[in-house]
Amino acid sequence: MQRTNMKRAAMLAVTLFAVGLPAGAALAAPAADHAAMLELADQSRCLTCHDVDETVRGPAWRDVAKRYRGQDVEEQLVKKVYEGGGGVWGNDSMSSNKRAGMDNIRILVRWILALP
């Protein structure tokens, strides 16, 4: 197995924890899981426009978690990330991110929604 594939397999094993989380649940994962989520976000090119705590071009992910806390919006947000769209956080539009893939988008959205 190539080094890249081994790294992806290890990251998937770490992120599978996040897949089982219900949207909005408290993320009680160690820092390594947080780091793995940030690495997945970076590889998916999300960090070009987003940050966990600071508004960049798009909203800070903690602000997203706060806005949608307690709401059943996971599928809506997965679709928004995949297809792109705008009008929710101002005049700027979010580009589609189909290259990340639906599975990775779902993992990241669940993690974002679970941020405190």
Secondary structure, DSSP 8 states (H G I E B T S, - for coil): --HHHHHHHHHHHHHHHHHTS-TT------HHHHHHHHHHHHHTTGGGT--SSS-SSS--HHHHHHHHTTS--HHHHHHHHHH-EESSSSS-EE---GGG-HHHHHHHHHHHHT--
